[in-house]
Amino acid sequence: MQPTQPAAVNRRTSRLPRGARRLQLLRAAQDVFVAHGFHAAAMDDIAVRAGVSKPVLYQHFPGKRELYLALLEEHVSELADRVGEAMGRTADNRARVDAAVGAYFDFIDADGEAFRLVFESDLRNDDDVRAIVDRGTVVCVEAIAGVIAADTGLDPERAHLLASGLTGLSETAARWWLPRKGTVSRDEAVSLMSALAWRGISGFPRVDGDAGS
C-alpha cells in the first residue's frame, strides 16, 4: 500500500517550479540513500520524505538508479569545485596545501553526509557510479598536480603521484576525524594534516630556485 500524503502538503508542493522540485527530490533522496544505502532505499521512502506522490517522483527520475547517479554527479562536482577553488585562491603554496586539505574536511563535514555517497557507496561496482567517482578524483588530482608540476618542474606522472597522495591523505584523515571532531577541532585537524603534507611537498625545490611560499 502506498503511503498517503496530507492534502495540504500535496497542494503546497504542486506549485514548485520544476527546478525547485528537482532539488527537493534530490535532497530527500540524499537523506534516504545516506541512511539506508542504495540497495535498501526505496522510491516509496524517497517520495514520502519529499512529501510527493510516486508519480511526481517518476516525472523527474525514471528510476532509483538514475536518481542516485544524478545525486552522485552533483556531489562529485561539488568536491571538485572545492578543490579547484582551493588551488586558485592564493599563490602561496603553503596556504594552497592547507586549502586543499581543508576542502576535503569541509566536504566530509558538510550537512547531509553526502560524502558517504561518494566514498562509501554500496553501488561502487556499478560501472556508471565508478566512472563518476573516478572522473571527480581525476579532476581533483589534476588541479593539485598542475600546481605541483609548475612549481617543482616535476614531470606529469610524478606530479600526479604526489597529488594523489595528498588527496588520499586528506580524504582518509577527514573521514577518520569526523566522528571525533568533538575532541579535535576542524582547524586543528586541517593544520596537523597540512603540516604533514607540506613537510614532504616543500622538500621539492621550486623551479625558480625560490624556497619561499
N, C-alpha and C positions, 0 to 999 in steps of 0.2 A: 504494500500500500504506500503510495507516495505521500510524503509529509505535506500538509496543507499550510498555507501562509495566511496570516491575518489580512483581511481585505484592505485595511489602511496601508499596510506595507506594500501590497501589490500596486495600489493606486499611486503611492509615492514614487516607487521605483520605476513605474512605467513612463514617467516623464523625463527620465535621464536621457541626455544626448548619447549617441552611440559610443563616442569615445569615453565618456564618463562611465557608461555601463560596462564597457570592456575593462576599464581599470578596476571597477568594483568587483567584477568577477575574478580578475587576476588576484586581487588582494584576498578574496575569500578562498580561492584555490590555494594560495600560498599557505594560509593558516591550516588548511586541511592536509596538504601534502607534507608540510613540516611536522605536523602532529602524528600522522599515520604512515607516511611514506607513500610512494606511488601505488604499489600493489594493493594496499589495504584501503586506500582512499576510494570513495565512490562519488559519482556525479550527483547522486541524491544529496550527499553530505555537503557538497560544494554549493548546490542550489539553495539548500536550507541556510547555509552560512551567509550567502549573499542576499537572502530574502527574496528570491525569484523562483519562478517555476522552471522545471527542467527544459521545457521548450524554449524559454528565453535563453537559457544557458547554451543550448544547442544551436541557436541562431548565430551565436558568436564563435563557438568552437565545435567542430564536428564530432569530437570525441575527447576522452580523458587524456590520451597521449598528446594530441595537438595542443590541448590546454597546458599540459606540463611543458612541452617544448617552447611554447610562447613565453611562459614564465621563466624558464631557464635562460632563454635568449636575453630577456630583459636584465636579469641579474648578472649574467656573464658580461654583458656590455657595461653594466654599472661598475663592476670591478675594473674592467679595462680602462674605463674613463677615469676612475680614481687614480690608477697608477700613471696614466698618461698625464693627468693634471699635476701629479706629484713631481714628475720629471721636468715639466715645463714651468714650474712655479718659481724656480730660482736657478742661478748659475753656480751656486755654492754647492760643491759636491757632498760635503758632509751633511748639509741640510737636505740634499736630494735623497741620500740613503735613509735619513730619518723619515722623510716624507713617504718614501716607498714602503718602508716597514709600517708606518702609520696607516697607509692606505689599506693594507690587509687587516690590521687591527680594527679599523673603523668599519670596514665591510663586514667582518665577522661579528662585530659588536652591535650592528645595526638592528633596529626593531624588526621583529618578524623572523629572525634567524634564517634569512634566505640563503645564507652561506651553506646550509645543510643540503639544499638542492644542488648546489654546485660541487661541493666537496664530499658529500656523504650520501649521494643518491643511491637508491636501491634499483635504479634503472641504468647504471653505468655501462652495462653490457649492450645496451641498445646503441646501434651504430650512429643514429642521429644525435642522441644525447652525448655520446663520446665525442662526436665531431664538434658540437657546440662548445663543450668544455675545453677541448684541445685548442680550438680556434681562439678562445679567450685567453688561454695560457700563452699561446704564441704571441698575441698582441702585447700582453704584459711583459713577457720576456724581451721582446724586440724593443719595446720602449726603453727598457733599462739597458739592454745590450748596446743600443745605439750611443748612449751617453758614455758607457764604459769604453767602447771602441774609440770614440772621438777623443777621449781624454788620455787614454793609455797607449793608443796605437796598436792594441792587440788585434789580431785577425778576427773575423766574424765568429768563427767556431769557438774560440776561447772566450770572447766577449759574451757569447750566448751561454756558454757553460757557467760563467760567473753569475750572469743574470738569473739563470735557472736556480743556482744555489741560493741567491738572495730571495727569490720568490718562494722557494720551498721552505727556507728558514722562516720567513715571515708568516706563511700560512700555518705551518706546524706549530710555531710558537703561539700564534694568536688563538688557535683552537685549543691548545693546552691551557692558555691563560683564562679563557672566557669563564669557565666555572669557578675560577679562583680570583676573579677581579675584585672581590671584596677584601682581599689581603694584599694584592699588588695593583696599584692604580694603572690606568691605561698609559699615562705619560711615563711612569717609571718603567713599565714593561717595554714600551717602544724604545725608550732611551737605552735600556740594557741590551736589547737585541740589535739596535742600530749601531751601538758601540762595538759589539762583537763583529758585525759585518764590516764596519768601517776599518777596523784594525787589519782586516785582511785585504780589502779593496784598496785602501790607501797605500799599501805596500808596493803597488804597481806605479812606477814613475809616470808622470804626465808627459805627453809628447813634447810639450813646450819646455820641459825641464823645471816647471814651477811645481813645487810640492805643497803649495798652499791649498786653498779651498777646493 
